Amino acid sequence: MAKKVSIVKCDSYEKELVYKAVKRAIDLIGGLKIKRNSKVLIKPNLLRPRHPKWQVTTHPEVIRAI
């Protein structure tokens, strides 16, 4: 099975811009096919508690958008 990857540039972590970038990235791979009442696990990259400016973990705004 071929895997799909999309990359979308987002110039800031402003809520609306991040949401649009995440949506665009998902649209580029053909959307998500999730059946009703399914359980979905979102696994962000986590290393250690740090302020988002240090870019050690997935930025909280990206998690909110997902």
N, CA, C and O atoms as CSV, one atom per row, in Angstrom:
chain,resi,resn,atom,element,x,y,z
A,1,MET,N,N,0.840,-1.174,0.000
A,1,MET,CA,C,0.000,0.000,0.000
A,1,MET,C,C,0.889,1.242,0.000
A,1,MET,O,O,1.782,1.378,0.836
A,2,ALA,N,N,0.639,2.130,-0.930
A,2,ALA,CA,C,1.411,3.365,-1.003
A,2,ALA,C,C,0.979,4.317,0.105
A,2,ALA,O,O,-0.209,4.448,0.398
A,3,LYS,N,N,1.937,4.964,0.702
A,3,LYS,CA,C,1.670,5.949,1.754
A,3,LYS,C,C,1.653,7.336,1.130
A,3,LYS,O,O,2.384,7.619,0.181
A,4,LYS,N,N,0.808,8.188,1.681
A,4,LYS,CA,C,0.725,9.555,1.185
A,4,LYS,C,C,1.221,10.508,2.252
A,4,LYS,O,O,0.967,10.317,3.441
A,5,VAL,N,N,1.925,11.526,1.821
A,5,VAL,CA,C,2.448,12.549,2.719
A,5,VAL,C,C,2.160,13.901,2.087
A,5,VAL,O,O,2.278,14.067,0.873
A,6,SER,N,N,1.785,14.861,2.913
A,6,SER,CA,C,1.635,16.217,2.409
A,6,SER,C,C,2.343,17.170,3.357
A,6,SER,O,O,2.408,16.939,4.565
A,7,ILE,N,N,2.863,18.227,2.796
A,7,ILE,CA,C,3.535,19.256,3.583
A,7,ILE,C,C,2.938,20.593,3.179
A,7,ILE,O,O,2.875,20.935,1.999
A,8,VAL,N,N,2.501,21.341,4.185
A,8,VAL,CA,C,1.903,22.652,3.937
A,8,VAL,C,C,2.603,23.663,4.833
A,8,VAL,O,O,2.679,23.479,6.048
A,9,LYS,N,N,3.104,24.713,4.237
A,9,LYS,CA,C,3.783,25.753,5.003
A,9,LYS,C,C,2.765,26.634,5.720
A,9,LYS,O,O,1.723,26.981,5.163
A,10,CYS,N,N,3.075,26.983,6.942
A,10,CYS,CA,C,2.243,27.890,7.727
A,10,CYS,C,C,3.196,28.876,8.402
A,10,CYS,O,O,4.085,28.475,9.152
A,11,ASP,N,N,3.006,30.155,8.131
A,11,ASP,CA,C,3.959,31.159,8.587
A,11,ASP,C,C,3.800,31.615,10.027
A,11,ASP,O,O,4.634,32.369,10.530
A,12,SER,N,N,2.738,31.168,10.703
A,12,SER,CA,C,2.579,31.535,12.115
A,12,SER,C,C,1.729,30.475,12.818
A,12,SER,O,O,1.163,29.592,12.174
A,13,TYR,N,N,1.650,30.573,14.117
A,13,TYR,CA,C,0.811,29.659,14.896
A,13,TYR,C,C,-0.526,30.303,15.250
A,13,TYR,O,O,-1.169,29.909,16.222
A,14,GLU,N,N,-0.946,31.300,14.455
A,14,GLU,CA,C,-2.260,31.896,14.642
A,14,GLU,C,C,-3.318,30.812,14.391
A,14,GLU,O,O,-3.263,30.088,13.396
A,15,LYS,N,N,-4.269,30.721,15.306
A,15,LYS,CA,C,-5.247,29.633,15.301
A,15,LYS,C,C,-5.854,29.363,13.919
A,15,LYS,O,O,-5.838,28.227,13.446
A,16,GLU,N,N,-6.375,30.383,13.286
A,16,GLU,CA,C,-7.054,30.197,11.992
A,16,GLU,C,C,-6.094,29.754,10.893
A,16,GLU,O,O,-6.457,28.925,10.059
A,17,LEU,N,N,-4.881,30.288,10.877
A,17,LEU,CA,C,-3.902,29.892,9.870
A,17,LEU,C,C,-3.475,28.439,10.041
A,17,LEU,O,O,-3.333,27.708,9.061
A,18,VAL,N,N,-3.271,28.022,11.291
A,18,VAL,CA,C,-2.881,26.633,11.552
A,18,VAL,C,C,-4.011,25.692,11.134
A,18,VAL,O,O,-3.772,24.665,10.500
A,19,TYR,N,N,-5.244,26.054,11.497
A,19,TYR,CA,C,-6.386,25.219,11.126
A,19,TYR,C,C,-6.457,25.041,9.606
A,19,TYR,O,O,-6.640,23.927,9.115
A,20,LYS,N,N,-6.314,26.144,8.868
A,20,LYS,CA,C,-6.373,26.073,7.405
A,20,LYS,C,C,-5.239,25.224,6.836
A,20,LYS,O,O,-5.446,24.472,5.885
A,21,ALA,N,N,-4.052,25.340,7.407
A,21,ALA,CA,C,-2.910,24.551,6.933
A,21,ALA,C,C,-3.110,23.061,7.199
A,21,ALA,O,O,-2.818,22.234,6.336
A,22,VAL,N,N,-3.601,22.718,8.375
A,22,VAL,CA,C,-3.855,21.307,8.699
A,22,VAL,C,C,-4.941,20.754,7.781
A,22,VAL,O,O,-4.812,19.648,7.258
A,23,LYS,N,N,-6.009,21.524,7.587
A,23,LYS,CA,C,-7.086,21.081,6.703
A,23,LYS,C,C,-6.562,20.878,5.286
A,23,LYS,O,O,-6.901,19.888,4.637
A,24,ARG,N,N,-5.754,21.788,4.809
A,24,ARG,CA,C,-5.177,21.674,3.464
A,24,ARG,C,C,-4.305,20.427,3.344
A,24,ARG,O,O,-4.367,19.714,2.343
A,25,ALA,N,N,-3.502,20.171,4.358
A,25,ALA,CA,C,-2.624,18.991,4.347
A,25,ALA,C,C,-3.451,17.705,4.272
A,25,ALA,O,O,-3.104,16.781,3.538
A,26,ILE,N,N,-4.531,17.653,5.026
A,26,ILE,CA,C,-5.400,16.465,4.999
A,26,ILE,C,C,-6.099,16.353,3.652
A,26,ILE,O,O,-6.200,15.257,3.100
A,27,ASP,N,N,-6.582,17.470,3.114
A,27,ASP,CA,C,-7.230,17.459,1.796
A,27,ASP,C,C,-6.278,16.971,0.712
A,27,ASP,O,O,-6.694,16.244,-0.189
A,28,LEU,N,N,-5.001,17.361,0.784
A,28,LEU,CA,C,-4.022,16.964,-0.229
A,28,LEU,C,C,-3.797,15.456,-0.292
A,28,LEU,O,O,-3.423,14.933,-1.342
A,29,ILE,N,N,-4.017,14.761,0.800
A,29,ILE,CA,C,-3.850,13.296,0.790
A,29,ILE,C,C,-5.180,12.582,0.567
A,29,ILE,O,O,-5.274,11.362,0.694
A,30,GLY,N,N,-6.202,13.361,0.235
A,30,GLY,CA,C,-7.488,12.736,-0.078
A,30,GLY,C,C,-8.454,12.666,1.086
A,30,GLY,O,O,-9.462,11.963,1.018
A,31,GLY,N,N,-8.157,13.387,2.152
A,31,GLY,CA,C,-9.040,13.393,3.322
A,31,GLY,C,C,-8.801,12.192,4.219
A,31,GLY,O,O,-7.927,11.363,3.966
A,32,LEU,N,N,-9.590,12.124,5.260
A,32,LEU,CA,C,-9.506,11.010,6.204
A,32,LEU,C,C,-10.778,10.182,6.101
A,32,LEU,O,O,-11.884,10.722,6.146
A,33,LYS,N,N,-10.621,8.905,5.965
A,33,LYS,CA,C,-11.776,8.015,5.913
A,33,LYS,C,C,-11.951,7.374,7.286
A,33,LYS,O,O,-11.381,6.320,7.569
A,34,ILE,N,N,-12.735,8.013,8.121
A,34,ILE,CA,C,-12.960,7.525,9.487
A,34,ILE,C,C,-14.431,7.169,9.618
A,34,ILE,O,O,-15.308,8.001,9.385
A,35,LYS,N,N,-14.690,5.929,9.992
A,35,LYS,CA,C,-16.073,5.489,10.151
A,35,LYS,C,C,-16.685,6.096,11.405
A,35,LYS,O,O,-15.990,6.334,12.393
A,36,ARG,N,N,-17.974,6.340,11.360
A,36,ARG,CA,C,-18.728,6.887,12.481
A,36,ARG,C,C,-18.516,6.016,13.720
A,36,ARG,O,O,-18.491,4.789,13.628
A,37,ASN,N,N,-18.366,6.654,14.865
A,37,ASN,CA,C,-18.168,6.000,16.162
A,37,ASN,C,C,-16.824,5.292,16.287
A,37,ASN,O,O,-16.639,4.477,17.190
A,38,SER,N,N,-15.895,5.591,15.401
A,38,SER,CA,C,-14.558,5.008,15.497
A,38,SER,C,C,-13.755,5.750,16.560
A,38,SER,O,O,-14.013,6.917,16.855
A,39,LYS,N,N,-12.793,5.061,17.117
A,39,LYS,CA,C,-11.855,5.699,18.033
A,39,LYS,C,C,-10.610,6.063,17.231
A,39,LYS,O,O,-10.122,5.271,16.424
A,40,VAL,N,N,-10.107,7.263,17.465
A,40,VAL,CA,C,-8.937,7.751,16.733
A,40,VAL,C,C,-7.879,8.192,17.735
A,40,VAL,O,O,-8.184,8.917,18.683
A,41,LEU,N,N,-6.670,7.770,17.536
A,41,LEU,CA,C,-5.550,8.173,18.381
A,41,LEU,C,C,-4.723,9.208,17.633
A,41,LEU,O,O,-4.293,8.980,16.502
A,42,ILE,N,N,-4.510,10.339,18.274
A,42,ILE,CA,C,-3.631,11.365,17.724
A,42,ILE,C,C,-2.361,11.340,18.561
A,42,ILE,O,O,-2.402,11.612,19.761
A,43,LYS,N,N,-1.236,11.018,17.939
A,43,LYS,CA,C,0.013,10.894,18.679
A,43,LYS,C,C,0.945,12.039,18.317
A,43,LYS,O,O,1.676,11.966,17.329
A,44,PRO,N,N,0.916,13.093,19.118
A,44,PRO,CA,C,1.839,14.200,18.855
A,44,PRO,C,C,3.262,13.814,19.247
A,44,PRO,O,O,3.465,12.904,20.051
A,45,ASN,N,N,4.229,14.498,18.685
A,45,ASN,CA,C,5.616,14.288,19.087
A,45,ASN,C,C,5.837,14.994,20.422
A,45,ASN,O,O,5.717,16.215,20.517
A,46,LEU,N,N,6.155,14.230,21.425
A,46,LEU,CA,C,6.400,14.776,22.754
A,46,LEU,C,C,7.768,14.320,23.225
A,46,LEU,O,O,8.098,13.137,23.147
A,47,LEU,N,N,8.543,15.238,23.702
A,47,LEU,CA,C,9.861,14.902,24.209
A,47,LEU,C,C,9.968,15.263,25.674
A,47,LEU,O,O,10.318,14.429,26.509
A,48,ARG,N,N,9.665,16.502,25.978
A,48,ARG,CA,C,9.714,16.965,27.361
A,48,ARG,C,C,8.887,18.243,27.460
A,48,ARG,O,O,8.684,18.930,26.459
A,49,PRO,N,N,8.418,18.560,28.639
A,49,PRO,CA,C,7.657,19.810,28.787
A,49,PRO,C,C,8.550,21.019,28.512
A,49,PRO,O,O,9.545,21.234,29.205
A,50,ARG,N,N,8.201,21.777,27.533
A,50,ARG,CA,C,8.939,22.992,27.172
A,50,ARG,C,C,7.942,23.989,26.586
A,50,ARG,O,O,6.888,23.608,26.078
A,51,HIS,N,N,8.286,25.243,26.664
A,51,HIS,CA,C,7.481,26.291,26.055
A,51,HIS,C,C,7.496,26.073,24.539
A,51,HIS,O,O,8.526,25.687,23.985
A,52,PRO,N,N,6.356,26.318,23.856
A,52,PRO,CA,C,6.316,26.100,22.408
A,52,PRO,C,C,7.426,26.800,21.615
A,52,PRO,O,O,7.811,26.324,20.547
A,53,LYS,N,N,7.939,27.912,22.120
A,53,LYS,CA,C,8.993,28.608,21.368
A,53,LYS,C,C,10.253,27.764,21.203
A,53,LYS,O,O,11.049,28.024,20.301
A,54,TRP,N,N,10.449,26.756,22.057
A,54,TRP,CA,C,11.636,25.901,21.968
A,54,TRP,C,C,11.477,24.805,20.924
A,54,TRP,O,O,12.453,24.129,20.600
A,55,GLN,N,N,10.292,24.613,20.395
A,55,GLN,CA,C,10.000,23.638,19.342
A,55,GLN,C,C,10.506,22.235,19.651
A,55,GLN,O,O,11.070,21.558,18.791
A,56,VAL,N,N,10.295,21.813,20.886
A,56,VAL,CA,C,10.696,20.470,21.304
A,56,VAL,C,C,9.539,19.495,21.108
A,56,VAL,O,O,9.761,18.293,20.964
A,57,THR,N,N,8.322,19.995,21.102
A,57,THR,CA,C,7.133,19.160,20.942
A,57,THR,C,C,6.262,19.737,19.833
A,57,THR,O,O,6.531,20.822,19.317
A,58,THR,N,N,5.224,19.004,19.476
A,58,THR,CA,C,4.254,19.519,18.520
A,58,THR,C,C,3.564,20.724,19.144
A,58,THR,O,O,3.113,20.654,20.288
A,59,HIS,N,N,3.480,21.806,18.422
A,59,HIS,CA,C,2.877,23.029,18.948
A,59,HIS,C,C,1.409,22.769,19.324
A,59,HIS,O,O,0.688,22.127,18.561
A,60,PRO,N,N,0.962,23.255,20.478
A,60,PRO,CA,C,-0.426,23.029,20.919
A,60,PRO,C,C,-1.471,23.475,19.902
A,60,PRO,O,O,-2.540,22.869,19.823
A,61,GLU,N,N,-1.198,24.496,19.138
A,61,GLU,CA,C,-2.193,24.957,18.149
A,61,GLU,C,C,-2.394,23.941,17.044
A,61,GLU,O,O,-3.488,23.832,16.489
A,62,VAL,N,N,-1.344,23.192,16.718
A,62,VAL,CA,C,-1.482,22.127,15.712
A,62,VAL,C,C,-2.365,21.014,16.260
A,62,VAL,O,O,-3.212,20.482,15.542
A,63,ILE,N,N,-2.174,20.662,17.516
A,63,ILE,CA,C,-3.019,19.634,18.149
A,63,ILE,C,C,-4.472,20.094,18.176
A,63,ILE,O,O,-5.368,19.307,17.872
A,64,ARG,N,N,-4.723,21.353,18.533
A,64,ARG,CA,C,-6.087,21.871,18.548
A,64,ARG,C,C,-6.726,21.781,17.160
A,64,ARG,O,O,-7.899,21.430,17.032
A,65,ALA,N,N,-5.959,22.094,16.140
A,65,ALA,CA,C,-6.491,22.066,14.779
A,65,ALA,C,C,-6.863,20.647,14.348
A,65,ALA,O,O,-7.861,20.429,13.662
A,66,ILE,N,N,-6.051,19.707,14.758
A,66,ILE,CA,C,-6.336,18.311,14.392
A,66,ILE,C,C,-7.589,17.848,15.090
A,66,ILE,O,O,-8.004,16.702,14.918
